[in-house]
């Protein structure tokens, strides 16, 4: 299917690996020029080189911590990581927000600082990026925003309370904002991944393995067996869904929370 977005320009957060990279690759396959962001320079440049080799698109890389006003990699000298990313990106047609989730834990262990960090990474950063890009999209009369959140928004996971809380706040913001800007040809939606075969899955499986005294392989197998699809999702299929939501065909999909969890959450509405 021709997605109708060849020649558009996209900013994709946390796109050096995992789900962000899957989205970046799918957009590049559709002919979209990319601005890739990540904190690890080596992984970011490797991803950019791989995409340039496969697709005839322009790829710009910005190594910076986009989740804080002043947090950047130690070997990057700049006063404001987010401002650096926005400056390099300029005005884009497509925005894909993404950041790693906060660590699992217990409600009694989380401090105010833990919640603020989670809010900065998984709520306030995507809101700030949308506020930066939406005015230009309104002027153009076209835009697409996809926020990568979590299936835990609709089916909260006890040990992911920090993520549940922050991402639920983002969901509320999107619910209102998406309907305010839809008349300008802008579609904002959220993608809610369950467990995919990424570093995040490995991290969670390690936690389960340590807690239950089993091997990492055993933890992974048990978790995959608990998913109706019988496996973890892939970054490729996740990216394909993201690219469709960014396409010309998705203009009537507004403010939705789309689950990609292999059927794990038995939610019908």
C-alpha positions as CSV (number, residue, x, y, z in Angstrom):
1,X,0.0,0.0,0.0
2,X,1.2,3.5,-0.9
3,X,1.0,5.4,2.4
4,X,1.0,8.7,0.5
5,X,3.7,10.3,2.7
6,X,6.8,10.2,0.5
7,X,8.8,13.4,0.9
8,X,7.3,14.2,4.4
9,X,9.7,14.8,7.3
10,X,9.5,13.0,10.7
11,X,11.0,13.3,14.1
12,X,11.2,10.0,15.8
13,X,12.2,9.8,19.5
14,X,14.3,7.1,21.0
15,X,14.8,5.7,17.5
16,X,18.3,4.1,17.7
17,X,16.8,0.7,18.6
18,X,13.7,-1.1,19.7
19,X,10.2,0.2,18.8
20,X,11.5,3.6,17.9
21,X,13.8,2.1,15.3
22,X,11.0,-0.1,14.0
23,X,8.9,3.1,13.4
24,X,11.8,4.9,11.8
25,X,12.5,2.1,9.4
26,X,8.8,1.8,8.4
27,X,8.6,5.5,7.8
28,X,11.8,5.4,5.7
29,X,10.3,2.6,3.6
30,X,7.4,4.9,2.9
31,X,9.8,7.6,1.7
32,X,9.8,9.8,4.7
33,X,12.9,11.8,5.6
34,X,14.0,11.3,9.2
35,X,15.3,13.1,12.2
36,X,16.5,10.4,14.7
37,X,17.1,11.0,18.3
38,X,18.7,8.8,21.0
39,X,21.1,9.1,23.9
40,X,23.7,6.5,22.6
41,X,25.7,8.0,19.8
42,X,27.1,4.7,18.5
43,X,23.7,3.0,18.3
44,X,22.1,6.1,16.8
45,X,24.7,6.4,14.0
46,X,24.5,2.6,13.3
47,X,20.8,2.9,12.8
48,X,21.1,5.9,10.6
49,X,23.7,4.2,8.4
50,X,21.5,1.1,8.0
51,X,18.5,3.2,7.0
52,X,20.5,5.3,4.5
53,X,21.8,2.1,3.0
54,X,18.3,0.6,2.4
55,X,16.2,3.7,1.6
56,X,16.5,6.8,-0.5
57,X,15.7,9.2,2.3
58,X,17.6,11.9,4.3
59,X,18.5,11.0,7.8
60,X,19.6,13.5,10.5
61,X,20.8,12.3,13.9
62,X,20.7,14.2,17.2
63,X,22.3,12.6,20.2
64,X,20.7,14.1,23.2
65,X,18.5,13.3,26.2
66,X,15.2,14.7,25.0
67,X,13.4,13.8,28.2
68,X,14.9,16.7,30.3
69,X,15.5,20.3,29.7
70,X,19.2,20.0,30.4
71,X,20.1,16.4,30.3
72,X,22.3,15.2,27.5
73,X,24.9,12.5,27.0
74,X,28.1,13.2,28.8
75,X,30.1,13.5,25.6
76,X,27.6,16.0,24.1
77,X,28.1,19.6,25.0
78,X,24.9,21.6,25.0
79,X,22.8,23.4,27.6
80,X,19.5,22.0,26.5
81,X,18.9,18.5,25.0
82,X,15.3,19.1,23.9
83,X,16.1,22.5,22.4
84,X,19.0,20.9,20.4
85,X,16.7,18.2,19.0
86,X,14.0,20.7,18.1
87,X,16.5,23.0,16.4
88,X,17.9,20.2,14.3
89,X,14.4,18.9,13.4
90,X,12.9,22.2,12.4
91,X,9.2,21.9,11.5
92,X,8.2,18.3,10.8
93,X,5.1,16.8,9.3
94,X,5.2,13.7,11.5
95,X,6.1,13.4,15.1
96,X,6.6,10.1,16.9
97,X,7.2,10.5,20.6
98,X,9.0,7.7,22.5
99,X,11.0,7.3,25.6
100,X,12.0,4.4,27.7
101,X,9.7,3.6,30.6
102,X,10.6,4.0,34.3
103,X,11.8,1.0,36.2
104,X,9.4,-1.4,37.9
105,X,9.0,-1.4,41.7
106,X,6.7,-1.2,44.6
107,X,4.4,1.7,45.6
108,X,6.1,2.1,48.9
109,X,9.5,2.7,47.4
110,X,8.7,5.6,45.1
111,X,9.5,9.1,46.1
112,X,8.3,12.4,44.7
113,X,11.5,12.6,42.7
114,X,10.8,9.2,41.1
115,X,7.3,10.4,40.0
116,X,8.7,13.7,38.7
117,X,11.3,11.8,36.6
118,X,8.6,9.5,35.2
119,X,6.4,12.5,34.4
120,X,9.3,14.3,32.6
121,X,10.1,11.3,30.5
122,X,6.7,9.8,29.7
123,X,4.3,12.7,29.9
124,X,5.8,16.2,29.9
125,X,8.3,15.5,27.1
126,X,5.8,14.3,24.5
127,X,3.5,17.2,25.5
128,X,6.4,19.7,25.0
129,X,7.2,18.2,21.6
130,X,3.5,18.4,20.5
131,X,3.3,22.0,21.7
132,X,6.4,22.7,19.6
133,X,5.2,21.0,16.4
134,X,1.5,21.5,16.4
135,X,1.5,25.2,15.4
136,X,3.4,24.5,12.2
137,X,1.2,21.6,11.4
138,X,-1.9,23.8,11.8
139,X,-0.4,26.3,9.5
140,X,0.3,23.6,6.9
141,X,-3.1,22.0,7.4
142,X,-1.7,18.6,7.8
143,X,0.2,16.6,10.5
144,X,0.5,13.3,12.2
145,X,1.5,12.5,15.8
146,X,1.9,9.1,17.2
147,X,2.8,8.7,20.9
148,X,4.3,5.4,21.9
149,X,2.9,4.8,25.4
150,X,2.1,1.4,26.9
151,X,-0.6,-1.2,27.1
152,X,-0.5,-0.6,30.9
153,X,-2.5,2.6,30.2
154,X,-5.6,0.5,29.6
155,X,-4.6,-2.5,31.7
156,X,-2.4,-1.2,34.5
157,X,0.4,-3.5,35.7
158,X,1.0,-3.3,39.5
159,X,4.8,-3.1,39.4
160,X,4.8,-0.5,36.7
161,X,3.0,2.2,38.8
162,X,5.3,5.0,37.7
163,X,4.7,4.2,34.0
164,X,0.9,3.7,34.6
165,X,0.6,7.1,36.2
166,X,2.7,9.2,33.8
167,X,1.4,7.6,30.6
168,X,-2.2,8.0,31.8
169,X,-1.6,11.7,32.1
170,X,-0.4,11.8,28.5
171,X,-3.4,9.9,27.4
172,X,-5.7,12.5,29.0
173,X,-3.8,15.3,27.3
174,X,-4.1,13.6,23.9
175,X,-7.8,12.9,24.4
176,X,-8.5,16.6,24.4
177,X,-5.8,18.0,22.2
178,X,-6.4,15.6,19.4
179,X,-10.0,16.7,19.1
180,X,-9.1,20.4,19.2
181,X,-6.6,20.1,16.2
182,X,-8.4,17.5,14.1
183,X,-10.1,20.1,12.0
184,X,-6.7,21.3,10.8
185,X,-5.9,18.0,9.2
186,X,-3.9,16.7,12.1
187,X,-4.3,13.2,13.5
188,X,-2.9,12.4,17.0
189,X,-3.1,8.9,18.3
190,X,-1.4,6.7,20.8
191,X,0.2,3.2,20.3
192,X,0.0,1.0,23.3
193,X,2.6,-1.8,23.1
194,X,2.5,-4.9,25.2
195,X,5.7,-6.9,25.5
196,X,7.9,-6.8,22.3
197,X,11.2,-8.3,21.7
198,X,13.3,-5.3,22.7
199,X,15.7,-4.3,25.5
200,X,12.7,-3.3,27.6
201,X,11.4,-6.9,27.5
202,X,14.8,-8.2,28.5
203,X,15.0,-5.8,31.4
204,X,11.5,-6.9,32.7
205,X,12.3,-10.5,32.2
206,X,15.5,-10.1,34.2
207,X,13.5,-8.6,37.1
208,X,11.1,-11.6,37.0
209,X,14.0,-14.0,36.9
210,X,15.6,-12.4,39.9
211,X,12.4,-12.3,41.9
212,X,11.4,-15.9,41.1
213,X,14.9,-17.5,41.2
214,X,14.7,-18.7,37.6
215,X,16.8,-18.3,34.5
216,X,16.2,-15.4,32.0
217,X,15.2,-17.9,29.4
218,X,12.6,-19.5,31.7
219,X,11.2,-16.0,32.6
220,X,11.0,-15.1,28.9
221,X,9.3,-18.4,28.0
222,X,6.8,-18.1,30.8
223,X,5.8,-14.6,29.8
224,X,5.5,-15.5,26.1
225,X,3.3,-18.4,27.0
226,X,1.0,-16.1,28.9
227,X,0.4,-14.1,25.7
228,X,-2.5,-15.4,23.6
229,X,-0.4,-14.9,20.5
230,X,2.2,-17.1,22.1
231,X,5.1,-14.8,21.4
232,X,6.5,-11.3,21.9
233,X,5.7,-8.7,19.3
234,X,8.3,-7.5,16.8
235,X,9.6,-4.0,16.2
236,X,8.9,-4.5,12.5
237,X,5.1,-5.1,12.9
238,X,4.9,-2.3,15.5
239,X,6.6,0.1,13.1
240,X,4.2,-0.9,10.3
241,X,1.3,0.1,12.4
242,X,2.9,3.4,13.4
243,X,3.6,4.2,9.7
244,X,0.0,3.5,8.8
245,X,-1.2,5.9,11.5
246,X,1.2,8.5,10.0
247,X,-0.2,7.9,6.5
248,X,-2.7,9.8,4.3
249,X,-5.2,7.0,5.0
250,X,-5.4,7.7,8.8
251,X,-6.9,11.1,8.8
252,X,-10.2,9.9,10.3
253,X,-8.5,8.1,13.2
254,X,-8.4,10.7,16.0
255,X,-7.4,10.4,19.6
256,X,-7.4,6.6,19.7
257,X,-5.4,4.3,22.0
258,X,-4.4,1.3,19.9
259,X,-3.3,-1.8,21.7
260,X,-0.6,-4.0,20.2
261,X,-0.2,-6.6,22.9
262,X,-0.9,-10.0,21.3
263,X,-4.3,-10.2,23.0
264,X,-2.9,-10.1,26.6
265,X,-5.4,-7.6,27.9
266,X,-8.9,-8.9,27.5
267,X,-10.5,-5.5,26.9
268,X,-13.3,-5.1,24.5
269,X,-14.0,-1.3,24.8
